[in-house]
Amino acid sequence: MFYLAQVLLTGPLAPPAYLDPGSGSFLIQMLIAAVLGIAVAVRASWGKIMKLFGKGKTDEQADDDADDKDTVK
């Protein structure tokens, strides 16, 4: 009776652990998606990042470049 009470109150000591064979590929897929997502976010805001460090084009330079593209040579 004491043993039954102990098993019911404490539960199993080590729960059974099972990793499905697809778990590894799922984790790799999530890692690749995270890396690519970060790369897309950096690429989309690259101008703002460069401007933050003072290496980006100023507004005047961007306007001059836009004017140069509009003129026909």
C-alpha positions as CSV (number, residue, x, y, z in Angstrom):
1,M,0.0,0.0,0.0
2,F,2.8,2.4,0.8
3,Y,4.5,1.6,-2.6
4,L,1.2,2.3,-4.4
5,A,0.8,5.7,-2.6
6,Q,4.4,6.6,-3.4
7,V,4.0,5.8,-7.1
8,L,0.7,7.7,-7.3
9,L,2.1,10.8,-5.5
10,T,5.5,11.1,-7.2
11,G,4.8,9.7,-10.6
12,P,7.4,8.1,-12.8
13,L,11.0,9.2,-12.2
14,A,12.1,9.6,-15.8
15,P,9.4,10.4,-18.4
16,P,9.8,8.6,-21.7
17,A,11.4,10.8,-24.2
18,Y,11.0,10.2,-27.9
19,L,12.1,12.4,-30.8
20,D,10.4,11.8,-34.1
21,P,12.8,11.4,-37.0
22,G,11.2,14.5,-38.6
23,S,12.1,16.6,-35.6
24,G,15.6,17.1,-36.7
25,S,14.7,18.2,-40.2
26,F,12.0,20.5,-38.7
27,L,14.6,22.2,-36.5
28,I,17.0,22.6,-39.4
29,Q,14.2,24.1,-41.5
30,M,13.3,26.6,-38.7
31,L,17.0,27.6,-38.4
32,I,17.3,28.2,-42.2
33,A,14.0,30.2,-42.2
34,A,15.3,32.4,-39.3
35,V,18.6,33.1,-41.1
36,L,16.9,33.9,-44.4
37,G,14.3,36.1,-42.6
38,I,17.1,38.1,-40.9
39,A,18.8,38.4,-44.2
40,V,15.7,39.8,-45.9
41,A,15.1,42.2,-43.0
42,V,18.7,43.5,-43.2
43,R,18.5,43.9,-47.0
44,A,15.2,45.8,-46.8
45,S,16.6,48.3,-44.3
46,W,20.2,48.4,-45.5
47,G,20.0,52.1,-46.3
48,K,18.7,53.0,-42.8
49,I,21.5,50.9,-41.3
50,M,24.1,52.6,-43.3
51,K,22.6,56.0,-42.5
52,L,22.7,55.1,-38.8
53,F,26.5,54.6,-39.0
54,G,27.0,57.8,-41.1
55,K,28.0,56.0,-44.3
56,G,24.7,56.3,-46.1
57,K,23.8,58.9,-48.7
58,T,22.4,62.1,-47.4
59,D,19.0,63.4,-48.6
60,E,20.7,65.9,-50.9
61,Q,22.9,63.2,-52.5
62,A,19.8,61.0,-53.0
63,D,18.0,63.9,-54.7
64,D,21.0,64.5,-57.0
65,D,21.1,60.9,-58.0
66,A,17.4,60.9,-58.7
67,D,17.7,64.0,-60.9
68,D,20.6,62.4,-62.8
69,K,18.5,59.4,-63.6
70,D,15.6,61.6,-64.9
71,T,17.7,63.5,-67.4
72,V,18.2,61.9,-70.8
73,K,21.8,61.9,-72.1
